[in-house]
Amino acid sequence: MKALHIVIGLLGDVGVSSDGDAADDDHAWARYAARMVGELAGRGHLHHPAWQTAFAEIPRHKLLPDADSIADPELEFASTAVATVAGPDGADIPCASPVQLAGLLEALRVEDDHRVLEVGTGTGYGAALLGHRLGDTAVCSIDRAAGLIATTRDRLASIGRHPRLDARDVLGGWPEQAPYDRILVTRAVSAVPWDWAEQLAEDGILAVSLAMAGEAGPLALLRRVSGRLEGRLARRLVRLPALAAGAQAALSPRRRAALHDEFVTRLPPEPWHTHPLVWFLAALQLPRPWHEDDTTMLSSPDGSWCSIALTPDDEGYRVVRQGGGVSIWSRVEAAFGWWHEWGQPSWDRFGLTVTPHGQYRVWRDSPDQVISRFVRFVP
């Protein structure tokens, strides 16, 4: 994927890296936007006519650095172009691309009279699209960095869009503006803050990607019903950047339990890339994997671990070693077994229930067919 790398500074200083020539025609962007909409619709990411119109009529390049001209239309209007903004600590944070936003917005199923909270303002592109669809007064958007919000507010105003924006701890939502019919989270989170649930109107929907073991997880469409959040996973996997990214520290050899098992497997050593749904079933309570030498390493909080050789032998087998009280790779193999036994179901056959006390239940087909339970708290 060819990415557009953009940084919006906290004090408004901006810069862009581009190898394109500036467009002479001030209205040339409309042609590029129309082509992007055609690509999104052609690939099945954008169906609703109102969203197609919004994507066609919002000048995305005006929300990016060098906003006075189209610096590189091949990137700025590419459906997979990822912009980055500066977070509170100055580190670059990637924002959702047009194809990711299209998946999120379509899944949200908004109605004309809905009010929406967007968690993760970024460049303001999502807020602009929502404002086009619902009207600016129906859109609230929050992010952590005050300088980012100030810059984004000015850029949105330059294209005639004036949603409500605020800089705050996004995990707490924006209770002063609640209730919301929909809450859209544009970055993956490791746990769902119950504050978001409390700010949803009854029967409202939270669209959130639940990160699993440090990797992008599925998009869950959770409806607030009777004191809980509950709903199915979206059919398409929407890989969103994490709200709080960070490399997983390798488990110290001193903390690793003694080796107790060694065997071979023909399963892929990185299922989070090759079989994300299976990884979702297997890794609900595991931290982020990492690499050591020619192996993939996995661990659990109790010191259990496993290593899987990245390179197979001539017959396609990889050596697996594991130690501790949790047989980690055995979980992965069991998840592959379930998935095949169930007929290799798609994402939307699964659902999630979240309670106020951080209890999660993953189920298949209906909430009474629970396949996993775990507890996860907001850090």
Secondary structure, DSSP 8 states (H G I E B T S, - for coil): -----EEE-TTS-EEE---S---S-TTHHHHHHHHHHHHHHHTTS---HHHHHHHHHS-GGGGSSSTTS-S-HHHHT-TT---EEE-TTS-EEE---HHHHHHHHHHH---TT--EEEE--TTSHHHHHHHHHH-GGGEEEEES-HHHHHHHHHHHHHTT---EEEES-GGG--GGG--EEEEEE-SBBSS--HHHHHTEEEEEEEEEEB-BTTB---EEEEEEETTEEEEEB-SS-----BTT--------GGGS--EEEEEEE-S-S-HHHH-HHHHHHH-TT----EEETTEEEEE-TTS-EEEEESS--TTS-EEEEEESSS-HHHHHHHHHHHHHHTT---GGGEEEEE-TTSEEEEEESSTTSEEEEEE----
